Amino acid sequence: MPSQFDAIIIGGGHNGLVCAAYLAKAGRKVCVLEKRRVLGGCSSTEELWPGFKVSPAAYVISLFLPRIIRDLKLHENGLKVLPRSPSSFTPLLDGRRLLLGPDTASNQREISKFSRGDAEQYPMYEAMLTRIAQHIEPLLMSPPPRVPPGLRDLPKLWQYSKLMKKLGADLRPAVELLTGPATPILHRWFESEALKATLATDAIIGAFAAPSMPGTAYVLMHHVMGEAGGARGVWGYVQGGMGGLADALEKSCKQLGVEIRREAGVAKINVNAGVASGVTLESGETIDAKTVASSVDANLTFMKLVGADFLPPEFATTIQGIDYSSASAKINLALDALPQFNTGDVPREIALHGTTHLCETLDTIERAYDDAKYGEPSREPVLEITTPTTVDSSLAPPGKHLLSMFVQYAPYSLREGTWTEARKDVFLDRCIAVVSRYAPNIRNIILHKQLLTPVDLETTYGLTGGNIFQGAMPLHQLGPFRTDYRTPIRGLFMCGAATHPGGGVMGACGLNASHAVLKG
């Protein structure tokens, strides 16, 4: 086993693999070290129960950069994204339901059941989001200027200036989307609670925030961003589970000569005279390299693998000030049949292609957050549910299904006690009780179940505080205020979601970091 590499990548998540592949394309000798037995980080597939291929954490894809797919020949290496249509299903307890998808006319017919005015507004709302997203996406997918800026940041600042001119009348709403709360925007555009709640649930996923809080509006744009699903704003499932992305990236890496080692946890980043020289594994083995790039979060990288003694005091203080607060949980269920949601005249197998939103009003979300901000799991959790087996039958045995729930809110730190197994069982049952109001057969068809609290996400995936974005994403932790690709330690770089543009299955962090490494 060679001990000398040009670059070592810590973590085999999608960003780490992307960074490794681009460095190898540039002729670097690269080694990826992954602590777990599976690659992909949060974008993995695991057979949790015989015959059931589960995506335990991340579960849908859209934002992954088409450029990376082309450059690394991911389609040729097995990546296949299955579009979801319809993309959204919101059942109500009074028997009504809202079904949304890529077809504008169909969406307007659905929304008009609740409000004719909203049906007229919806295409204009989506057009506004799309215009702004198309202008902003290039900035998200390239390194931001430094703060304070230097001479080499002038081209980027000029790009920002040109963007503001191009936005024209959309400048004010763009600023509001990037910095403000989601609720006022939704109130301004729509009157139907069902539509507003459906859109607002997307704005809070992964955040310890209510839609009335600044910073939540930014995620509204994700609804129209990304083209990995085959068209702008179309979200899809990776065939075979989210691990299919890691499988394709692994094949690309190996074709480029990257060495990938599983079950090779890093215990220490070796630093000599302010320069990174390699790593020491948990096994005690030392691997030398000219460059180390870490795709794990900043707290784990700097405070644990490097150590505060090797960091400039001001930098250490900045790292310790990163907000990792989290209140997201993930539930995975193996089912004996489909849940009996009332889908009206639409076949249940079709209606459940996309995300099922169990949240009828904005006030429901606010009350759920009120519980969490006082350290209590929400008494009425907000649930985003997917049933990927309605699109990809290969994920479960014949006739069986998988159901996953992204849950808000389950705070990392509880007001009283900790996330014991008994506490987890109570919360899991609470979430299933919410589902049973809309799908009465749910309890009778559960074969297996798994709940991942923020504590479990931290333990399993190395996410400080269980934060799925490697740090919260309000304005003061975005762009130039996110962790830089370059670090104060020469030869040590960051290449994960801790960097710009942040969380989500995009690959942009790994791509941008590779450019920083190659520039030196």
MARFI-396676 format. One record per residue (C-alpha): x, y, z; residue in one letter. Coordinates in steps of 0.5 Angstrom, whole numbers, plus 2048, in hexadecimal, padded with zeros to 3 digits. Each point is the difference from the previous one (the first is absolute). Example, Ala and Ser with C-alpha at 12.3 -4.5 7.8 and 13.67 -1.06 7.14 Angstrom:
<atoms>
8197F7810A8028077FES
</atoms>
This chain:
<atoms>
800800800M8038077FEP801805805S8028067FCQ7FA8047FCF7FF8067FDD7FA801804A7FC7FD805I7F8801801I7FD7FF807I7F97FD7FFG7FD7FC7FAG7F98047FFG7FE8037FAH804807801N8077FC802G7FF7FB7FAL7FF8067FBV806803802C8047FA800A7FE7FF7F9A8018077FDY807800804L8027F97FCA7FD8037F9K806805801A8057FB801G800800808R8017F9804K7FA800804V7FE7FB806C7F9801803V7FF7FE808L7F97FE802E7FF7FE807K7FA7FC7FER7FF7F97FCR7FB8047FBV8028067FCL7FC8067FFG7FF803807G7F9802801C7FF7FE7F8S8007F9801S7FC7FA7FFT8007FA806E7FC7FA800E7FE801807L7FB7FA800W8007FA7FBP7FE8027F9G7FF807802F8058057FDK7FF807804V8038077FFS801801808P8018077FFA8008047FAA7FA7FE7FBY7FF8047FAV8048047FBI8008067FBS805805802L8067FB7FEF8048047FBL7FF7FE7F9P8078027FER8037FB805I7FB7FA7FDI8038027F9R808801803D8007F9804L7FC7FC7FBK7FB7FE805L7FA7FE7FCH8057FC7FCE8027FD807N7F97FE802G7FD806803L7F88017FEK7FC805803V7F87FE800L7FC8067FFP7FA801805R7F98027FDS7FC802804P805803804S7FC802806S7FA7FD804F7FC804805T7FA7FC803P7FC804805L7FB7FD806L7FA8027FDD8017FC7FAG8038057FBR8077FF7FDR8058057FCL8047FC7FBL8068047FCL8057FE7FBG8038037FAP7FA8027FCD7FE807800T7F97FF7FEA7FF7FA805S802804806N7FC8057FEQ7FA7FC800R8027FD807E801806803I7FA8037FES7FC7FB804K802804806F8018077FDS7FF8037F9R805806801G8057FB803D8007FC7F9A8018067FCE806803805Q8037F9800Y8038007F9P803807801M8037FE807Y8047FB7FDE8028047FAA802805805M8047FB804L8037FD7F9T8038077FER803801806I8037F9801A8038007F9Q804807802H8027FD807I8027F97FEE8068027FDP803804806L7FE7FA805L8047FB7FBM806804800S805802806P7FD807803P805806801P803800807R7FE805806V804805800P8017FF7F8P8078017FDG8028027F9L7FF7F87FER7F9801802D7FE8067FBL7FE7FC7FAP7FB7FC805K7FE807803L7FF8027F9W7FC7FA7FEQ7FB802806Y7FF8077FES7FE7FD7F9K7FB7FB803L7FD806804M7FF8047F9K7FD7FA7FDK7FB7FE805L7FD8077FFG7F9800803A8027F9803D805803805L7FC802806R7FC7F9800P8077FC7FEA803804807V7FA7FE804E8007F87FDL808800802L7FF803807T7F8801802G7FB7FB803P7FC7FC7FCA7F9801803T7FF8087FEP8027FD7F9I7FB7FB800L7FA804803H8028067FAR7FF7FB7FBW7FA7FB802F7FA7FF805E7FF7F9800S8037FD806E8017F97FDA8058037FAL803804805K8027FB805A8027FB7FAT8058057FEL802802807A8027F9802T8068007FBD802806803A8027FD807I8027FA7FEI8077FF804G7FF807803A7FF801808F7FB8067FEA7F98017FEA7FE8037F9P7FF807804S807800801M8068047FCP8047FB7FBG7FA7FB7FFT7FE8047F9A8067FE7FDY7FE7F8800V7FA8027FCL8048017FAM8037F9800H7F97FE7FDH8028037FAV8077FE800M8047FA7FDG8007FC7FAE8027F9802A7F97FE800G8008017F8G7FD807800A801806804R7FD800807G7FE7F87FFV8027FC806W8017F9800G8027F9803Y8077FD7FEV7FE7F97FDQ8037FB806G800805805G804806802M8067FC800G7FF7FF7F8G804807800L8067FE804A8007FA7FCD8018047FAA805804803L8047FA803E8007FD7F9K8028077FDS806801805C8027F97FFK8018017F9Q804806801L8057FC805G7FD803806V8017FB806E7FA7FF805I8017FD807R7F97FE804R8007FF807E806805801A7FF805805G804806801V802801807A8058067FFK8028057FAI808801801N802807800V808801800N802808801A7F98027FDG8007FB7FAV7FB7FA7FFA8057FA7FFS7FA7FB800G7FC7FC805V8007FB805T7FB7FA800L7FC7FE806E8047F97FFS806804801G8038007F9E8038067FDT7FE8037F9I8058057FDD7FD8057FBA8028077FDK7F8802801T7FB7FE804V7F98027FFA7FA7FF805S7F97FF7FES7FE7FF807V7FD806804D804806803A8007FE807N8027F97FFL8058027FBT804806804F7FE7FE807M8007F9800K8057FE7FBL805806800V7FF802807G7FF808802A807800802D8028007F8F7FB8057FFL801808800P7FC802806P7FB8057FCE7FF7FA7FBF7FE7FB805A7FB805803T7FD8007FAT7FF7F97FFI7FE7FF807Q7FA8057FEG7FD7FC7FBI7F97FF801D7FE7F9800Y7FA800803S7FB7FB7FDS7F97FD801A7FF7FB7FAS7FF7F9801A7FF7FA7FAK7FC7FA801I8007FA7FBN7FB7FB800L7FF7F97FCA7F97FF7FEL7FC7FA7FED7FB8047FCA7FF8077FEL7FD805805P7F98027FEQ8008077FFF7FA8037FDN8028027F9T7F98017FDG8007FE7F9D8077FF7FFV8037F9801P804800807R8067FD7FCE8018067FCI7FE806805A8057FD805L8068017FBH802807803G800803807T7FA7FF804T7FF806805H7FD7FF806L7FF807803C7FA8047FEE801807803T806805801L7FE800807D8017F9801T8078017FEI801805805E7FD7FD806R8047FA7FEA806804800Y7FE803807D8017FA803D8077FF7FDA802806802K7FF7FF808Y8047F97FFG7FA7FB7FFE7FE7FC7FAP7FA8037FCS7FA7FD803R7FD8017F8E8067FE7FCP8008037F9V8017FA7FBL8038007F9E7FF7F97FEI8037FC7FAT7FE7F97FDT8067FF7FBP7FD7F97FET7FB8037FCT8058027FBV8057FB801D7FE7F9802S8077FD801S800803807L7FC7FB803A7FE7F97FFP7FA7FF7FBP7F9803803G804803806K802808801H804805803L7FE806803L804806803S7FF806804M804806801F7FD803807V800807803Q801801805Y8057FB805A805805803P8077FD802Y800802807S7FA7FF804L7FD804806R8007FA804E8047FA7FFG8037FD7FAT7FE7FC7FAW7FF7F9803T7FD7FA7FCE7FA801804A7FF8087FER8027FE7F9K7FA7FB800D7FB805803V8028057FAF8007FA7FBL7F97FE802D7FE808800R8028007F9C7FC7FA7FEI7FA802804A8008077FBV8017FB7FAV7FA7FC802S7FB806800R8018007F9Y8027F97FEA7FC7FB805P8047FA7FEN807802802I8017FD807R7FD7F97FDN8058007FAI807802803I8057FA800L806804802H802807803K805805801Q801806803L8068057FFL800806805T805805800P8047FD805V8007F97FBD8028057FAL806802804E8027F9802T7FF7FD7FAT8028057FBY805805804G7FB8067FFL801804806T7FA802803G7FC7FB7FBG8008067FBN7FF7FD7F9I8038067FDF807800804Q7FE807804G7F98047FFA7FF8047FAM7FE807802P8038067FDL806801805H8027F97FEQ7FF8007F8L8058027FBG806803802P7FE7FF807F8007F87FFR8077FC802T8058027FAD8037FA7FCY807803802R8017FF807T806804805P8047F97FFI8038007FAR7FF7FA7FCG7F97FF804L7FA8017FCF7F87FF801M7FC7FD7FBC7F97FE803G7FA804802A803804805A8028047FAT7FC8047FBH7FB7FF7FDP7FE7FC806G7FC7FA801G7FC7FC7FBG8027FB7FBV8038047FBM8077FE800G8028087FFA804800806C8057FA7FEG8018037F9L801807803N8057FD805A8047FC7FAS8018077FDH803803806A8057FA801V8028007F9L801808801K8047FE806G
</atoms>
